[in-house]
Amino acid sequence: MIKRSIVMEELLDVLDDGDERTVEMLAYETNSTRIDIKKQLEFLERMGVTRNMGEMWKVV
């Protein structure tokens, strides 16, 4: 099981609607930094939860 941080919970809640978003959009929507979002997305991608679609990210 993945231990989730508050940022990760907010990130997954935002992405749960199925829409693709940029790191900048996700940082704005979660009131976080782009660096934090990028780290969380890369971790989630390694776990098979998110996918990088070029500039956009989504939950798989």
MDAnalysis code that builds the backbone (N, CA, C; Angstrom):
import MDAnalysis as mda
import numpy as np

u = mda.Universe.empty(180, n_residues=60, atom_resindex=np.repeat(np.arange(60), 3), trajectory=True)
u.add_TopologyAttr("name", ["N", "CA", "C"] * 60)
u.add_TopologyAttr("resid", np.arange(1, 61))
u.add_TopologyAttr("resname", ["MET", "ILE", "LYS", "ARG", "SER", "ILE", "VAL", "MET", "GLU", "GLU", "LEU", "LEU", "ASP", "VAL", "LEU", "ASP", "ASP", "GLY", "ASP", "GLU", "ARG", "THR", "VAL", "GLU", "MET", "LEU", "ALA", "TYR", "GLU", "THR", "ASN", "SER", "THR", "ARG", "ILE", "ASP", "ILE", "LYS", "LYS", "GLN", "LEU", "GLU", "PHE", "LEU", "GLU", "ARG", "MET", "GLY", "VAL", "THR", "ARG", "ASN", "MET", "GLY", "GLU", "MET", "TRP", "LYS", "VAL", "VAL"])
u.atoms.positions = np.array([
    [0.838, -1.189, 0.000],
    [0.000, 0.000, 0.000],
    [0.879, 1.248, 0.000],
    [0.439, 2.264, -0.712],
    [1.175, 3.522, -0.801],
    [0.796, 4.405, 0.383],
    [1.810, 4.868, 1.122],
    [1.553, 5.843, 2.181],
    [1.369, 7.195, 1.503],
    [0.210, 7.787, 1.684],
    [-0.124, 9.019, 0.974],
    [0.066, 10.249, 1.857],
    [0.629, 11.285, 1.254],
    [0.746, 12.575, 1.920],
    [-0.503, 13.393, 1.622],
    [-0.643, 14.491, 2.312],
    [-1.788, 15.386, 2.071],
    [-1.746, 15.900, 0.640],
    [-0.559, 16.264, 0.152],
    [-0.428, 16.750, -1.226],
    [-0.841, 15.659, -2.209],
    [-0.422, 14.425, -1.942],
    [-0.774, 13.326, -2.837],
    [-2.278, 13.081, -2.830],
    [-2.907, 13.154, -1.666],
    [-4.365, 12.987, -1.575],
    [-5.076, 14.050, -2.401],
    [-4.658, 15.312, -2.244],
    [-5.276, 16.403, -3.001],
    [-5.032, 16.222, -4.497],
    [-3.835, 15.807, -4.851],
    [-3.483, 15.587, -6.248],
    [-4.363, 14.504, -6.868],
    [-4.527, 13.397, -6.178],
    [-5.362, 12.306, -6.689],
    [-6.833, 12.711, -6.740],
    [-7.278, 13.509, -5.770],
    [-8.663, 14.003, -5.802],
    [-8.908, 14.859, -7.046],
    [-7.965, 15.730, -7.369],
    [-8.101, 16.602, -8.537],
    [-8.084, 15.776, -9.824],
    [-7.174, 14.811, -9.908],
    [-7.040, 14.009, -11.128],
    [-8.140, 12.960, -11.282],
    [-8.881, 12.719, -10.225],
    [-9.899, 11.672, -10.230],
    [-11.011, 11.902, -11.255],
    [-11.166, 13.137, -11.737],
    [-12.226, 13.403, -12.720],
    [-11.875, 12.902, -14.117],
    [-10.631, 12.429, -14.302],
    [-10.228, 11.862, -15.582],
    [-9.637, 12.858, -16.561],
    [-9.704, 14.146, -16.244],
    [-9.133, 15.162, -17.133],
    [-7.614, 15.189, -17.008],
    [-6.941, 15.500, -18.100],
    [-5.495, 15.669, -18.089],
    [-5.176, 17.096, -17.662],
    [-4.066, 17.242, -16.926],
    [-3.641, 18.562, -16.461],
    [-2.126, 18.688, -16.513],
    [-1.657, 19.927, -16.638],
    [-0.222, 20.200, -16.577],
    [0.202, 20.281, -15.110],
    [1.503, 20.227, -14.887],
    [2.040, 20.378, -13.533],
    [1.620, 21.729, -12.964],
    [1.656, 22.762, -13.787],
    [1.286, 24.102, -13.329],
    [-0.182, 24.146, -12.897],
    [-1.050, 23.525, -13.680],
    [-2.471, 23.483, -13.329],
    [-2.678, 22.743, -12.009],
    [-1.994, 21.623, -11.850],
    [-2.134, 20.830, -10.625],
    [-1.590, 21.572, -9.413],
    [-0.478, 22.284, -9.592],
    [0.081, 23.068, -8.487],
    [-0.913, 24.142, -8.050],
    [-1.525, 24.797, -9.013],
    [-2.520, 25.830, -8.698],
    [-3.733, 25.231, -7.984],
    [-4.246, 24.119, -8.516],
    [-5.459, 23.519, -7.961],
    [-5.255, 22.903, -6.580],
    [-4.017, 22.525, -6.259],
    [-3.745, 21.921, -4.947],
    [-3.028, 22.886, -4.007],
    [-2.802, 24.116, -4.466],
    [-2.111, 25.128, -3.675],
    [-0.751, 24.608, -3.208],
    [-0.016, 24.036, -4.158],
    [1.289, 23.456, -3.882],
    [2.294, 24.016, -4.869],
    [3.556, 23.618, -4.724],
    [4.575, 24.083, -5.662],
    [4.692, 23.111, -6.840],
    [5.193, 23.608, -7.961],
    [5.403, 22.752, -9.120],
    [6.391, 21.638, -8.809],
    [7.402, 21.936, -8.013],
    [8.404, 20.931, -7.654],
    [7.762, 19.790, -6.864],
    [6.938, 20.133, -5.862],
    [6.251, 19.099, -5.070],
    [5.342, 18.242, -5.945],
    [4.596, 18.890, -6.826],
    [3.677, 18.162, -7.707],
    [4.448, 17.241, -8.630],
    [5.525, 17.735, -9.223],
    [6.337, 16.933, -10.146],
    [6.876, 15.686, -9.433],
    [7.374, 15.854, -8.214],
    [7.891, 14.713, -7.443],
    [6.797, 13.687, -7.168],
    [5.624, 14.174, -6.772],
    [4.503, 13.273, -6.481],
    [4.061, 12.536, -7.741],
    [3.978, 13.254, -8.861],
    [3.564, 12.637, -10.121],
    [4.560, 11.579, -10.583],
    [5.840, 11.869, -10.457],
    [6.857, 10.899, -10.863],
    [6.786, 9.648, -9.986],
    [6.572, 9.830, -8.690],
    [6.411, 8.689, -7.791],
    [5.184, 7.867, -8.188],
    [4.073, 8.549, -8.400],
    [2.835, 7.860, -8.779],
    [2.973, 7.174, -10.136],
    [3.754, 7.751, -11.038],
    [3.979, 7.116, -12.339],
    [4.767, 5.811, -12.163],
    [5.776, 5.824, -11.307],
    [6.542, 4.604, -11.039],
    [5.665, 3.520, -10.418],
    [4.647, 3.932, -9.655],
    [3.741, 2.976, -9.025],
    [2.628, 2.535, -9.992],
    [2.572, 3.150, -11.181],
    [1.565, 2.785, -12.167],
    [0.221, 3.457, -11.974],
    [0.191, 4.548, -11.203],
    [-1.067, 5.239, -10.902],
    [-1.339, 6.370, -11.886],
    [-0.298, 7.106, -12.258],
    [-0.459, 8.219, -13.198],
    [0.359, 7.948, -14.453],
    [0.060, 8.724, -15.484],
    [0.808, 8.613, -16.733],
    [1.098, 10.015, -17.261],
    [2.329, 10.197, -17.710],
    [2.736, 11.450, -18.327],
    [2.372, 11.381, -19.801],
    [1.538, 12.331, -20.233],
    [1.090, 12.391, -21.614],
    [1.744, 13.582, -22.313],
    [3.057, 13.691, -22.219],
    [3.770, 14.862, -22.755],
    [3.787, 15.939, -21.696],
    [3.069, 17.027, -21.913],
    [2.965, 18.092, -20.927],
    [1.844, 17.831, -19.912],
    [0.974, 16.912, -20.233],
    [-0.210, 16.645, -19.407],
    [-0.040, 15.354, -18.614],
    [-0.731, 15.278, -17.466],
    [-0.714, 14.106, -16.615],
    [-2.135, 13.635, -16.379],
    [-2.303, 12.328, -16.177],
    [-3.611, 11.799, -15.861],
    [-3.470, 10.522, -15.048],
    [-4.563, 10.126, -14.387],
    [-4.629, 8.865, -13.662],
    [-4.962, 7.775, -14.666],
    [-4.291, 6.634, -14.537],
    [-4.574, 5.509, -15.446],
    [-5.570, 4.553, -14.831],
])
